[in-house]
Amino acid sequence: MASQTAAMDKLNIVCPECSNQFDKGTIASIDTTDYQSFSSDFSCPRCNKYIHPEDALLKYFSEIPTSEIPGRPVKIGGFASVGTIELDVGKTKEIPLIGGKAFDIGLKLLSETDQPPNQTIRDLDGTTIQWFPGPLLIDDAVIVDIAQSNDGEIAFITSERENYSSTITVAYHYHLYRSTIPQPPWVTLLSEALESYHRGHGLALYTLLFSSFENLLAREITRTLRATGWVDNPIDNFLKKYWTWEERCKGALKVITSKHFPTEYSSIYNDLCQLRETRNDEIIHVDSEDSVAEIGIQELRSSFETILDAMMAIHTLCYEKRQECLYPLGLP
């Protein structure tokens, strides 16, 4: 579903109207009292049109290959910092976070590297780096980790297990989010799934991924019904009528968008059903004499991509319907 590559070191927000990717700092003035205030106050600084933050995040996802999303920030308003740094063994090096205070650090990845220090994300473009979640053990001698010392600084910590050279150079990849920005449930769940993915925790990944998917499905249905004039009680009754994820993918989306998800995206839907069946057979409904399945990294990667593809497909159907309601004559 990729059309172009959105920058990793800019905000993971792309305007669905004009395709402008937000720069750091462009949402600092938005009301973050609660999620409703945040989403109501959201607009593109280039075209000045109101956009919904979830649409802007999913637009960002649509502009990169699905296989790349596990390496990208997934919380609304996040961005990545990637580079190389030289560290004195046995000491802690603190550096200020880009943009000042009120940031939280998310996913933290490290790698031993032969690249020179002080390389930036653009310097490393095209370089293959095998990332590991910290703490990272180098040559069974030095442990390196990343920690947030306060809301404005990040610390690179090295500890020496045995005699080693005085300095080391490591590559780092971490995600930053403004701590004040509220997140919808599916984004929080997807972020937790991302952590499980990079740590190889397959059992947690499956549960978190499906929870994120089902929450997004319900939210897309709810937002689209509201766009067509529905109010809370009828929406609640509609969701109770179409209770399971299969009923919502088939019947509910057909009623709302006039398009049948399993028909429009048959391959994605079949992969989703197979993933659900695998999860049920190998994790939930395990025979009393069997062990819980061990899930390999390739299967984790495939599962992550299947769920993301399904999310994007559902969003596409619902977003197009919302746009029809907003511009019934096809005019902006």
One Martini backbone bead per residue (centre of mass of N, CA, C, O) as a GRO file, in nm:
protein
  332
    1MET     BB    1   0.050   0.066   0.010
    2ALA     BB    2   0.276   0.224  -0.128
    3SER     BB    3   0.381   0.554  -0.265
    4GLN     BB    4   0.570   0.672  -0.037
    5THR     BB    5   0.827   0.806   0.168
    6ALA     BB    6   0.825   0.875   0.488
    7ALA     BB    7   0.973   1.042   0.722
    8MET     BB    8   1.127   0.951   1.028
    9ASP     BB    9   1.225   1.260   1.141
   10LYS     BB   10   0.928   1.309   1.138
   11LEU     BB   11   0.620   1.323   1.179
   12ASN     BB   12   0.353   1.070   1.194
   13ILE     BB   13   0.210   1.303   0.997
   14VAL     BB   14  -0.037   1.306   0.731
   15CYS     BB   15  -0.212   1.476   0.511
   16PRO     BB   16  -0.497   1.370   0.335
   17GLU     BB   17  -0.526   1.631   0.151
   18CYS     BB   18  -0.190   1.732   0.088
   19SER     BB   19   0.060   1.546   0.202
   20ASN     BB   20   0.163   1.674   0.460
   21GLN     BB   21   0.442   1.661   0.662
   22PHE     BB   22   0.505   1.706   0.977
   23ASP     BB   23   0.673   1.898   1.180
   24LYS     BB   24   0.839   1.969   1.436
   25GLY     BB   25   0.610   2.152   1.650
   26THR     BB   26   0.316   2.172   1.496
   27ILE     BB   27   0.154   2.046   1.776
   28ALA     BB   28   0.217   2.212   2.043
   29SER     BB   29  -0.068   2.401   2.039
   30ILE     BB   30  -0.249   2.176   2.091
   31ASP     BB   31  -0.511   2.049   2.249
   32THR     BB   32  -0.444   1.809   2.542
   33THR     BB   33  -0.660   1.748   2.760
   34ASP     BB   34  -0.796   1.552   2.549
   35TYR     BB   35  -0.887   1.367   2.283
   36GLN     BB   36  -1.121   1.542   2.184
   37SER     BB   37  -0.965   1.809   2.182
   38PHE     BB   38  -0.735   1.721   2.001
   39SER     BB   39  -0.909   1.635   1.746
   40SER     BB   40  -1.067   1.916   1.721
   41ASP     BB   41  -0.771   2.089   1.693
   42PHE     BB   42  -0.701   1.958   1.414
   43SER     BB   43  -0.459   2.078   1.166
   44CYS     BB   44  -0.321   2.192   0.875
   45PRO     BB   45  -0.056   2.415   0.812
   46ARG     BB   46  -0.097   2.429   0.496
   47CYS     BB   47  -0.431   2.397   0.429
   48ASN     BB   48  -0.620   2.437   0.700
   49LYS     BB   49  -0.748   2.165   0.745
   50TYR     BB   50  -0.940   1.950   0.889
   51ILE     BB   51  -0.812   1.674   1.082
   52HIS     BB   52  -0.765   1.353   1.176
   53PRO     BB   53  -0.521   1.196   1.353
   54GLU     BB   54  -0.581   0.903   1.251
   55ASP     BB   55  -0.570   0.970   0.951
   56ALA     BB   56  -0.276   1.080   0.958
   57LEU     BB   57  -0.140   0.818   1.055
   58LEU     BB   58  -0.252   0.629   0.826
   59LYS     BB   59  -0.123   0.790   0.601
   60TYR     BB   60   0.164   0.732   0.687
   61PHE     BB   61   0.144   0.424   0.658
   62SER     BB   62   0.068   0.433   0.342
   63GLU     BB   63   0.375   0.564   0.268
   64ILE     BB   64   0.474   0.280   0.364
   65PRO     BB   65   0.586  -0.008   0.403
   66THR     BB   66   0.466  -0.246   0.604
   67SER     BB   67   0.753  -0.366   0.682
   68GLU     BB   68   0.842  -0.075   0.824
   69ILE     BB   69   0.654  -0.010   1.070
   70PRO     BB   70   0.810  -0.159   1.312
   71GLY     BB   71   1.037   0.095   1.282
   72ARG     BB   72   0.812   0.290   1.361
   73PRO     BB   73   0.631   0.527   1.484
   74VAL     BB   74   0.283   0.492   1.634
   75LYS     BB   75   0.246   0.736   1.783
   76ILE     BB   76   0.107   1.024   1.797
   77GLY     BB   77   0.374   1.242   1.723
   78GLY     BB   78   0.607   1.073   1.622
   79PHE     BB   79   0.968   1.003   1.620
   80ALA     BB   80   1.293   0.946   1.494
   81SER     BB   81   1.622   0.852   1.622
   82VAL     BB   82   1.924   0.831   1.424
   83GLY     BB   83   2.260   0.692   1.497
   84THR     BB   84   2.587   0.777   1.619
   85ILE     BB   85   2.801   0.693   1.914
   86GLU     BB   86   3.043   0.788   2.143
   87LEU     BB   87   3.173   0.597   2.424
   88ASP     BB   88   3.255   0.581   2.755
   89VAL     BB   89   3.358   0.343   2.939
   90GLY     BB   90   3.168   0.357   3.243
   91LYS     BB   91   2.980   0.583   3.129
   92THR     BB   92   2.754   0.861   3.117
   93LYS     BB   93   2.557   0.996   2.842
   94GLU     BB   94   2.407   1.310   2.798
   95ILE     BB   95   2.126   1.416   2.594
   96PRO     BB   96   1.929   1.619   2.431
   97LEU     BB   97   1.619   1.652   2.329
   98ILE     BB   98   1.440   1.705   2.065
   99GLY     BB   99   1.249   1.998   2.158
  100GLY     BB  100   1.295   1.933   2.460
  101LYS     BB  101   1.034   1.889   2.652
  102ALA     BB  102   0.782   1.655   2.704
  103PHE     BB  103   0.912   1.362   2.668
  104ASP     BB  104   0.896   1.031   2.539
  105ILE     BB  105   1.038   0.719   2.531
  106GLY     BB  106   1.036   0.444   2.340
  107LEU     BB  107   1.170   0.275   2.137
  108LYS     BB  108   1.483   0.077   2.192
  109LEU     BB  109   1.778   0.066   1.986
  110LEU     BB  110   2.074  -0.136   1.917
  111SER     BB  111   2.428  -0.129   1.783
  112GLU     BB  112   2.691  -0.257   1.660
  113THR     BB  113   2.959  -0.059   1.497
  114ASP     BB  114   3.170   0.065   1.209
  115GLN     BB  115   3.077   0.333   1.225
  116PRO     BB  116   3.103   0.645   1.262
  117PRO     BB  117   3.062   0.896   1.450
  118ASN     BB  118   2.793   1.123   1.413
  119GLN     BB  119   2.575   0.996   1.264
  120THR     BB  120   2.296   1.020   1.070
  121ILE     BB  121   2.013   0.929   0.915
  122ARG     BB  122   2.129   1.022   0.637
  123ASP     BB  123   2.408   0.883   0.652
  124LEU     BB  124   2.253   0.585   0.692
  125ASP     BB  125   2.141   0.564   0.426
  126GLY     BB  126   2.147   0.220   0.322
  127THR     BB  127   2.217   0.097   0.591
  128THR     BB  128   2.275  -0.206   0.748
  129ILE     BB  129   2.097  -0.279   1.057
  130GLN     BB  130   2.109  -0.472   1.351
  131TRP     BB  131   1.870  -0.475   1.585
  132PHE     BB  132   1.850  -0.420   1.951
  133PRO     BB  133   1.726  -0.454   2.244
  134GLY     BB  134   1.778  -0.342   2.535
  135PRO     BB  135   2.048  -0.453   2.644
  136LEU     BB  136   2.383  -0.441   2.514
  137LEU     BB  137   2.621  -0.691   2.430
  138ILE     BB  138   2.978  -0.652   2.405
  139ASP     BB  139   3.202  -0.898   2.395
  140ASP     BB  140   3.131  -0.979   2.693
  141ALA     BB  141   3.200  -0.667   2.837
  142VAL     BB  142   2.969  -0.457   2.736
  143ILE     BB  143   2.704  -0.252   2.855
  144VAL     BB  144   2.426  -0.115   2.669
  145ASP     BB  145   2.204   0.170   2.727
  146ILE     BB  146   1.877   0.327   2.737
  147ALA     BB  147   1.773   0.633   2.904
  148GLN     BB  148   1.557   0.843   3.087
  149SER     BB  149   1.642   1.107   3.293
  150ASN     BB  150   1.430   1.302   3.159
  151ASP     BB  151   1.209   1.510   2.967
  152GLY     BB  152   1.504   1.628   2.814
  153GLU     BB  153   1.675   1.352   2.851
  154ILE     BB  154   1.927   1.122   2.737
  155ALA     BB  155   2.084   0.805   2.823
  156PHE     BB  156   2.407   0.658   2.791
  157ILE     BB  157   2.488   0.335   2.914
  158THR     BB  158   2.793   0.208   3.060
  159SER     BB  159   2.922  -0.124   3.139
  160GLU     BB  160   3.186  -0.311   3.291
  161ARG     BB  161   3.291  -0.654   3.303
  162GLU     BB  162   3.566  -0.603   3.154
  163ASN     BB  163   3.831  -0.543   3.003
  164TYR     BB  164   3.849  -0.252   2.785
  165SER     BB  165   3.812  -0.027   2.587
  166SER     BB  166   3.751   0.316   2.628
  167THR     BB  167   3.582   0.296   2.355
  168ILE     BB  168   3.259   0.318   2.183
  169THR     BB  169   3.046   0.240   1.897
  170VAL     BB  170   2.701   0.317   1.839
  171ALA     BB  171   2.384   0.240   1.736
  172TYR     BB  172   2.071   0.426   1.718
  173HIS     BB  173   1.706   0.371   1.798
  174TYR     BB  174   1.449   0.609   1.866
  175HIS     BB  175   1.141   0.707   2.017
  176LEU     BB  176   0.931   1.003   2.013
  177TYR     BB  177   0.702   1.164   2.251
  178ARG     BB  178   0.454   1.346   2.355
  179SER     BB  179   0.328   1.322   2.676
  180THR     BB  180   0.054   1.505   2.623
  181ILE     BB  181  -0.053   1.303   2.415
  182PRO     BB  182  -0.328   1.153   2.339
  183GLN     BB  183  -0.447   0.810   2.293
  184PRO     BB  184  -0.576   0.572   2.133
  185PRO     BB  185  -0.614   0.244   2.196
  186TRP     BB  186  -0.492   0.117   1.931
  187VAL     BB  187  -0.218   0.263   1.962
  188THR     BB  188  -0.129   0.154   2.234
  189LEU     BB  189  -0.142  -0.148   2.147
  190LEU     BB  190   0.056  -0.125   1.908
  191SER     BB  191   0.298  -0.032   2.076
  192GLU     BB  192   0.311  -0.289   2.250
  193ALA     BB  193   0.347  -0.482   2.008
  194LEU     BB  194   0.617  -0.364   1.917
  195GLU     BB  195   0.777  -0.446   2.164
  196SER     BB  196   0.721  -0.753   2.134
  197TYR     BB  197   0.847  -0.789   1.860
  198HIS     BB  198   1.149  -0.697   1.936
  199ARG     BB  199   1.144  -0.931   2.179
  200GLY     BB  200   0.989  -1.200   2.083
  201HIS     BB  201   0.676  -1.181   2.200
  202GLY     BB  202   0.433  -1.366   2.069
  203LEU     BB  203   0.198  -1.392   2.271
  204ALA     BB  204   0.155  -1.086   2.312
  205LEU     BB  205   0.129  -0.998   2.019
  206TYR     BB  206  -0.134  -1.131   1.936
  207THR     BB  207  -0.319  -0.995   2.143
  208LEU     BB  208  -0.251  -0.698   2.076
  209LEU     BB  209  -0.316  -0.695   1.776
  210PHE     BB  210  -0.618  -0.777   1.791
  211SER     BB  211  -0.702  -0.549   1.977
  212SER     BB  212  -0.623  -0.321   1.787
  213PHE     BB  213  -0.794  -0.403   1.547
  214GLU     BB  214  -1.077  -0.405   1.690
  215ASN     BB  215  -1.068  -0.109   1.777
  216LEU     BB  216  -1.040   0.019   1.501
  217LEU     BB  217  -1.295  -0.100   1.378
  218ALA     BB  218  -1.493   0.039   1.576
  219ARG     BB  219  -1.399   0.332   1.519
  220GLU     BB  220  -1.456   0.341   1.216
  221ILE     BB  221  -1.754   0.286   1.238
  222THR     BB  222  -1.831   0.517   1.427
  223ARG     BB  223  -1.719   0.757   1.258
  224THR     BB  224  -1.895   0.694   1.005
  225LEU     BB  225  -2.172   0.715   1.132
  226ARG     BB  226  -2.141   1.008   1.226
  227ALA     BB  227  -2.100   1.122   0.933
  228THR     BB  228  -2.414   1.016   0.864
  229GLY     BB  229  -2.581   1.106   1.158
  230TRP     BB  230  -2.526   0.946   1.393
  231VAL     BB  231  -2.581   0.839   1.725
  232ASP     BB  232  -2.505   0.679   2.008
  233ASN     BB  233  -2.735   0.466   2.048
  234PRO     BB  234  -2.747   0.351   1.756
  235ILE     BB  235  -2.447   0.271   1.755
  236ASP     BB  236  -2.456   0.070   1.987
  237ASN     BB  237  -2.666  -0.118   1.852
  238PHE     BB  238  -2.501  -0.181   1.601
  239LEU     BB  239  -2.258  -0.313   1.750
  240LYS     BB  240  -2.435  -0.539   1.881
  241LYS     BB  241  -2.530  -0.667   1.619
  242TYR     BB  242  -2.214  -0.637   1.540
  243TRP     BB  243  -1.996  -0.804   1.742
  244THR     BB  244  -1.799  -0.936   1.571
  245TRP     BB  245  -1.539  -0.913   1.356
  246GLU     BB  246  -1.678  -1.060   1.122
  247GLU     BB  247  -1.944  -0.899   1.120
  248ARG     BB  248  -1.803  -0.624   1.073
  249CYS     BB  249  -1.648  -0.692   0.810
  250LYS     BB  250  -1.908  -0.770   0.660
  251GLY     BB  251  -2.183  -0.631   0.745
  252ALA     BB  252  -2.115  -0.345   0.853
  253LEU     BB  253  -1.942  -0.239   0.612
  254LYS     BB  254  -2.163  -0.283   0.401
  255VAL     BB  255  -2.371  -0.087   0.518
  256ILE     BB  256  -2.183   0.169   0.525
  257THR     BB  257  -2.007   0.137   0.226
  258SER     BB  258  -2.110  -0.091   0.009
  259LYS     BB  259  -1.867  -0.282   0.098
  260HIS     BB  260  -1.693  -0.594   0.079
  261PHE     BB  261  -1.420  -0.683   0.237
  262PRO     BB  262  -1.364  -0.985   0.135
  263THR     BB  263  -1.381  -0.883  -0.166
  264GLU     BB  264  -1.191  -0.632  -0.183
  265TYR     BB  265  -0.983  -0.807   0.038
  266SER     BB  266  -0.925  -1.124   0.016
  267SER     BB  267  -0.630  -1.174   0.101
  268ILE     BB  268  -0.636  -1.024   0.370
  269TYR     BB  269  -0.874  -1.179   0.495
  270ASN     BB  270  -0.749  -1.462   0.481
  271ASP     BB  271  -0.502  -1.395   0.656
  272LEU     BB  272  -0.663  -1.314   0.905
  273CYS     BB  273  -0.808  -1.584   0.951
  274GLN     BB  274  -0.549  -1.754   0.976
  275LEU     BB  275  -0.434  -1.605   1.219
  276ARG     BB  276  -0.667  -1.661   1.411
  277GLU     BB  277  -0.649  -1.969   1.395
  278THR     BB  278  -0.360  -1.994   1.499
  279ARG     BB  279  -0.406  -1.860   1.770
  280ASN     BB  280  -0.624  -2.057   1.873
  281ASP     BB  281  -0.467  -2.334   1.834
  282GLU     BB  282  -0.168  -2.241   1.973
  283ILE     BB  283  -0.285  -2.070   2.238
  284ILE     BB  284  -0.583  -2.105   2.343
  285HIS     BB  285  -0.660  -2.416   2.221
  286VAL     BB  286  -0.486  -2.608   2.396
  287ASP     BB  287  -0.391  -2.901   2.450
  288SER     BB  288  -0.332  -3.063   2.748
  289GLU     BB  289  -0.062  -3.214   2.607
  290ASP     BB  290   0.036  -2.944   2.512
  291SER     BB  291   0.219  -2.679   2.398
  292VAL     BB  292   0.297  -2.379   2.352
  293ALA     BB  293   0.379  -2.210   2.095
  294GLU     BB  294   0.646  -2.136   1.894
  295ILE     BB  295   0.745  -1.810   1.775
  296GLY     BB  296   0.881  -1.687   1.508
  297ILE     BB  297   1.006  -1.412   1.349
  298GLN     BB  298   0.858  -1.454   1.077
  299GLU     BB  299   0.576  -1.483   1.204
  300LEU     BB  300   0.570  -1.210   1.341
  301ARG     BB  301   0.601  -1.038   1.087
  302SER     BB  302   0.353  -1.147   0.936
  303SER     BB  303   0.143  -1.068   1.152
  304PHE     BB  304   0.190  -0.766   1.151
  305GLU     BB  305   0.125  -0.722   0.847
  306THR     BB  306  -0.161  -0.833   0.844
  307ILE     BB  307  -0.287  -0.629   1.041
  308LEU     BB  308  -0.204  -0.370   0.893
  309ASP     BB  309  -0.349  -0.430   0.628
  310ALA     BB  310  -0.632  -0.446   0.756
  311MET     BB  311  -0.642  -0.162   0.869
  312MET     BB  312  -0.602  -0.012   0.598
  313ALA     BB  313  -0.852  -0.125   0.454
  314ILE     BB  314  -1.067  -0.022   0.650
  315HIS     BB  315  -0.991   0.274   0.635
  316THR     BB  316  -1.040   0.317   0.335
  317LEU     BB  317  -1.343   0.258   0.332
  318CYS     BB  318  -1.426   0.470   0.554
  319TYR     BB  319  -1.292   0.727   0.444
  320GLU     BB  320  -1.442   0.740   0.175
  321LYS     BB  321  -1.721   0.772   0.307
  322ARG     BB  322  -1.663   1.032   0.466
  323GLN     BB  323  -1.600   1.200   0.211
  324GLU     BB  324  -1.881   1.176   0.087
  325CYS     BB  325  -2.023   1.327   0.321
  326LEU     BB  326  -1.851   1.591   0.296
  327TYR     BB  327  -1.842   1.545  -0.045
  328PRO     BB  328  -2.110   1.471  -0.234
  329LEU     BB  329  -1.987   1.616  -0.517
  330GLY     BB  330  -1.660   1.604  -0.506
  331LEU     BB  331  -1.604   1.876  -0.351
  332PRO     BB  332  -1.385   2.084  -0.155
   0.00000   0.00000   0.00000
